[in-house]
Amino acid sequence: MERLLALVLAAGASAYISYGDNMTCNQEAPQKLNDGITLIGKGARIPSGVNLGRNRRIRYWIEKGDFNNDFVPSGGSSKRKMPRRHVT
């Protein structure tokens, strides 16, 4: 299973990255994210118990409150966020 992780990443103990067999291409970058890789940006915090599908793009600074449920399907991207240090 192929996974790419950024240098600064916090993933909960039971978080699963590139979960399942669904190989739906990423909607924003189908030519780049189409072989099962999940990209996770710097400072992202993947909570315990979350299963991320394949060909996902998880942007910088995503955290627990940004996940609506425990399964995030293949082929999508998270919304852009302001780094925590810049939020007032």
N, C-alpha and C positions, 0 to 999 in steps of 0.2 A: 504494500500500500504506500502510495507516495504522499508525503506531506511536507510542506514548506512552512517554517515558523520564523517569525521575526526575532530579533535579538532580545527584545523586551516583551515578554508574553507571560501572562498568568492564566493557566488553565486549571480548572478544578479537577480533583482526583478522578471523577468518573465522567469527565467530558470526553467526547469522541469526535475526532476530526476526520473528515473524508468518510463519513458513515454511509453504508449501503452500497447497492449496485447501480443506482440510477446515475447515468452518465450524461444527463442533460447539460448542454453547453451553457456557459455563462451568458446571460442576456446582454451585458454591456461589452464583453470582450470574447465573443465566441471563437475567434481565430486563435486566441491565446490560452483560454481556459476551457479545454475540451477533452482533456485526458485524465481527469480525476483529481487533479491537484487543487488544494484549497489554500488560498493565500490569506494570511492573517497579518494585519498591520501592527506597527510598533505601538506598544502601550495597551493593546487589546487585553481585555479580561473576559475569558470564556468561563462562565460559571459551571460548577459541578453539575452533572446530569444533563447537560446540553449535548445533543448530537447534531453536528454540522454535516450537511450533505456534501457531495463532491462538486468541483468546479465553482466553488463559492469564492467571493472576495469579501473578506471581513476587514473593514477599514480601520484606520488608526483610532485608538481611544475608546473603542466599543467596550461596554461594561454590562453588568448583570441586568440593569434596568432596561437595556436596549433589546433584550430577547423577550418576545411575547409568549413563547412556549418552549418546551424542551426539545423540539425537533425543528431544525431549520433546513428546508428542502434544498436539493441540488440546483445549481444554475443561476442563483441570484447574487445580489450584492447588498451590503448594508449601506445605510445612508452616511453621508459625511458628518463628522463631528468636530467640534472645537476641542483642542487638547485641554485636559483638566486644568492645567496651570494657567490657561488664559480665560477660564470661565470666572465671572465675577458674581 
